[in-house]
Amino acid sequence: MPLTSRPYEGPGDLLRMQELVAAIWKHDRDRIPCHIGDLAWWRHQHVGRDHTRRIRLWENGDGSLAAWAWLALPKDLVFQVHPRHEGVGHDAVLAWLEEEAVGEELVSAYTVETDEPTVVALERRSFERRAEEWAAHMLRDLREPIPNAPVPEGFVIRHIRGDEDVEQRVEVHRSAFAPSNVVPESYRNVMACPSYRASLDWVAEAPDGRIASFCLAWLDEENRVGEFEPVGTHEDFRRRGLARAVCSAALRALREQGAERAIVYSVDAPQQGPAFRLYEALGFATATRAVEYRKSLAR
C-alpha cells in the first residue's frame, strides 16, 4: 500500500517524530542524523517563524509513521525514513522536496555518511555530496569517568531554577549565538515541551548574579542517550573554562538520570575549532559525520 502524506498538525506529531527518531536509534544509531532533543529545540526555539519552514509526515495505511521531513525554506532538508520503508519512503520525501523547492538554484538534503540507504537514495536522484562541508557527530560513553572541571572563583554551576531565570538565560543565548531569534516567549515554549527537563538545563552563574554560560541537555530515555543542544557562553565571560564546567555538570546529570551515552554535534570540526576542542576535552570522539547533498532545481 502506498504511503500517504500530510502537513504537521501539532504537538502530537512532534511526539511521533521523536518516537521514530528513537526507534531508528535503537535499530542503528550510526544512521541517525538527529536526537529527540533536536526536534524539540528546532520546533520551540523561535516564535512567529512558521513561515520559514515546512514539516511533513508520511504514514502507512494503518496510520503508523513511515517518515518525516523538515524543510527550512526555501531549500534545506533534514528527514528520517523508517527502515521498513527504505526506498519508497526516501523517494516520497525527496520528490516532495523537489516539488516544494522547484526553481531553486541549489537545494540541500542532510544525512550522515554512515546511513547508506539514504546516501544511495540521494545519489539515485542526482544529489551530489558537498565533500568540504561536514559536522562531527561526537559520542561519549557515560559509563566512563567524567573528569572534574575547575570552576573559576566566585562562579556557581547549577541547573536553571525556572521562570525566574528565563530573561537572563535568553540574554546569554542571544550573546552566544548573535544574531539570534530566541526570545523569552520562545524559551518558555522550550521549557513547556514534554522532552525538556530543568534538571538538565545547566548554567554558570557569575559573582554578580548574571548567567554567564549554559549547556542544555536532552534525554532519550528509551535509548539511554543524552544530547547537548545548545551550548554557549556570553561574550563577556569567554575563555574562563565555564563551558567545560557546565557541560561536565550536564554529563553527570545525564548519567544520574539513566543515560549511558551522550552525543553532541560540532559544526566547527573540520577546522578543529573551539567547540570541537571543548567536546574532545570532555571525552567525546567523532562517531560519524553529517554531510550535505546538493541538487539544482533551476529551470
C-alpha positions in Angstrom: 0.0 0.0 0.0 1.5 3.4 -0.9 2.3 5.9 1.7 0.1 9.0 2.3 1.4 12.3 3.5 0.1 15.4 5.3 1.4 18.5 6.9 2.5 18.7 10.5 -0.5 19.3 12.8 0.8 20.0 16.3 2.5 18.6 19.4 1.2 15.1 18.9 3.0 14.9 15.6 6.3 16.2 17.2 6.0 13.3 19.7 5.5 10.8 16.8 8.6 12.2 15.0 10.6 11.8 18.2 9.4 8.3 18.6 10.6 7.5 15.0 14.0 9.0 15.8 14.2 6.8 18.9 13.2 3.7 17.0 15.8 4.3 14.4 18.4 5.0 17.0 17.6 1.6 18.6 17.8 -0.1 15.1 21.1 1.5 14.2 22.5 4.6 16.0 25.0 5.2 13.2 22.2 6.1 10.8 20.5 8.8 12.8 21.1 12.5 11.8 19.5 13.9 15.0 18.3 13.3 18.5 14.8 13.7 20.0 16.2 16.9 21.7 16.9 18.4 18.3 13.3 18.2 17.2 12.1 19.8 20.4 14.6 22.6 20.2 14.0 23.2 16.5 10.3 23.3 17.0 10.2 25.7 20.0 13.3 27.9 20.0 11.5 30.5 17.9 8.1 32.1 17.7 6.4 33.6 14.7 8.7 31.6 12.4 6.4 29.0 11.0 6.5 30.7 7.6 10.2 29.8 7.4 9.7 26.0 7.4 7.6 23.1 6.1 7.2 19.9 8.2 5.5 16.9 6.6 4.7 13.4 7.7 4.3 10.2 5.7 2.1 7.4 7.1 1.2 3.8 6.4 -2.3 2.6 5.8 -2.6 1.8 9.5 -1.6 5.3 10.4 1.9 4.5 11.7 4.6 6.9 10.9 6.9 5.9 8.0 8.9 9.1 7.5 9.1 12.8 8.4 10.7 15.8 6.7 11.7 19.2 8.0 12.3 21.8 5.2 13.9 25.1 6.3 12.6 27.3 3.5 13.5 27.6 0.8 15.9 24.8 0.3 17.5 22.9 3.4 16.0 19.5 4.3 16.5 17.1 7.2 14.5 13.9 7.1 14.2 10.4 8.5 12.7 7.3 7.0 11.8 4.1 9.0 14.0 1.2 8.0 10.9 -0.7 6.9 10.2 1.9 4.2 13.6 2.4 2.7 13.5 3.3 -1.0 9.8 4.1 -1.2 9.9 6.4 1.8 13.1 8.1 0.6 11.7 8.7 -2.9 8.5 10.1 -1.5 10.3 12.6 0.7 12.8 13.7 -2.0 10.0 14.0 -4.6 8.2 16.3 -2.2 11.4 18.4 -1.7 11.8 18.8 -5.4 8.2 20.0 -5.7 8.4 22.4 -2.8 11.8 23.9 -3.9 11.3 23.8 -7.6 13.2 26.7 -9.3 15.9 26.9 -6.6 19.4 27.0 -8.0 20.5 24.6 -5.3 18.7 22.6 -2.7 20.4 20.7 0.2 19.5 17.5 2.0 21.4 16.5 5.1 22.2 13.0 6.3 25.1 11.1 8.0 27.6 9.4 5.8 27.0 6.1 7.6 23.4 6.0 6.6 23.9 4.0 3.4 20.2 3.7 2.3 19.8 7.4 2.5 23.0 8.1 0.7 22.0 5.7 -2.1 18.6 7.3 -2.4 20.1 10.8 -2.7 22.6 9.7 -5.3 19.9 7.9 -7.3 18.1 11.2 -7.6 21.2 13.0 -8.7 22.1 14.7 -5.5 25.9 15.3 -5.1 27.8 15.3 -1.9 29.5 18.6 -0.9 32.6 17.0 0.4 34.2 20.1 2.0 31.3 20.7 4.4 30.5 18.4 7.3 29.8 18.3 11.0 31.1 15.8 13.5 28.6 13.6 15.4 30.5 13.0 18.6 29.7 10.3 21.2 30.8 9.8 24.8 30.4 6.7 27.0 28.9 8.0 30.3 29.9 4.8 32.0 33.5 6.0 31.8 34.7 8.5 34.4 33.8 12.2 33.9 36.7 14.4 34.9 36.1 17.3 37.2 36.2 20.7 35.5 37.6 23.6 37.6 35.1 26.4 38.3 36.5 30.0 38.4 36.4 31.6 41.9 33.0 33.1 42.7 31.1 31.3 39.9 28.4 28.8 40.7 27.4 25.9 38.5 23.7 25.0 38.8 20.7 24.0 36.8 18.1 26.6 35.9 15.6 27.4 38.6 12.6 28.1 36.4 10.9 31.2 35.1 12.9 33.5 37.3 16.0 32.6 35.1 14.4 32.9 31.7 15.3 36.5 30.9 18.9 36.0 31.7 19.0 32.6 30.2 17.8 34.1 26.9 20.2 37.0 27.2 23.3 34.7 27.4 21.9 32.6 24.5 21.5 35.7 22.3 25.0 36.8 23.0 26.5 33.3 22.3 24.6 32.9 19.0 24.3 36.5 17.9 22.2 37.3 15.9 19.6 35.1 17.4 15.8 34.9 17.2 15.4 33.2 20.6 13.3 35.4 23.0 11.8 34.8 26.4 8.5 33.6 25.0 10.1 31.0 22.8 12.3 29.8 25.6 9.3 29.4 27.8 7.8 27.2 25.0 11.0 25.1 25.1 10.6 24.7 28.8 7.0 23.7 28.4 7.6 20.9 26.0 7.5 17.3 27.4 11.1 16.5 26.5 12.5 19.4 28.5 13.9 18.9 32.0 15.1 21.9 34.1 17.4 19.4 35.8 19.3 19.1 32.5 19.5 22.8 31.8 22.8 23.8 33.3 24.2 27.3 33.8 27.2 29.1 35.2 26.2 32.0 37.5 28.8 34.8 37.8 29.6 36.5 41.1 27.3 39.4 40.2 24.4 37.1 39.6 24.4 37.1 35.8 24.2 33.9 33.9 27.5 33.5 32.0 27.4 30.2 30.3 24.9 27.3 29.6 24.5 23.7 28.5 21.0 22.4 27.7 20.9 18.6 27.7 18.1 16.3 26.5 17.5 12.7 27.3 16.2 9.9 25.2 15.2 7.6 28.0 14.4 4.6 25.7 17.9 4.5 24.3 19.7 5.9 27.4 21.4 8.6 25.3 21.6 12.3 26.1 22.4 15.2 23.9 23.8 18.7 24.2 21.8 21.3 22.3 22.8 24.1 22.6 25.9 25.1 24.5 27.2 28.7 24.7 28.9 31.4 26.7 28.2 35.1 26.9 30.8 37.2 25.2 31.7 38.9 28.5 32.8 35.6 30.1 34.6 33.6 27.4 37.9 31.8 27.8 37.5 31.0 31.5 36.5 27.3 31.3 32.9 28.0 32.0 31.5 26.0 29.1 33.6 23.0 30.1 32.3 23.3 33.7 28.6 23.5 32.7 29.0 20.6 30.2 30.7 18.4 32.8 27.8 19.1 35.2 25.3 18.2 32.4 27.1 15.0 31.7 26.8 14.0 35.3 23.2 14.9 35.4 22.5 12.8 32.3 24.3 9.8 33.9 22.3 10.3 37.1 19.1 10.2 35.1 19.9 7.0 33.4 21.9 7.9 30.3 24.8 5.6 29.2 25.9 7.7 26.3 25.9 11.3 25.3 26.0 12.9 21.8 26.9 16.3 20.5 27.2 17.8 17.1 30.2 20.0 16.2 29.9 22.2 13.1 33.5 23.5 13.6 35.1 20.1 13.5 36.7 20.5 10.0 38.7 23.4 11.4 39.1 21.8 14.8 37.5 24.9 16.3 36.8 25.8 19.9 33.6 23.8 20.2 35.3 20.7 18.7 38.2 21.0 21.1 35.9 21.5 24.1 34.0 18.3 23.3 37.2 16.3 22.8 38.4 17.6 26.1 35.2 16.3 27.7 35.8 12.8 26.3 33.7 12.9 23.1 35.0 11.3 20.0 33.8 11.5 16.4 31.4 8.6 15.5 30.2 9.7 12.1 29.9 12.9 10.0 26.8 14.9 9.0 27.1 15.7 5.3 25.3 17.8 2.8 24.0 16.7 -0.6 23.0 19.2 -3.2 21.0 19.3 -6.4 19.9 22.1 -8.8 16.2 22.5 -9.3 16.6 25.6 -11.5 14.5 25.5 -14.7 
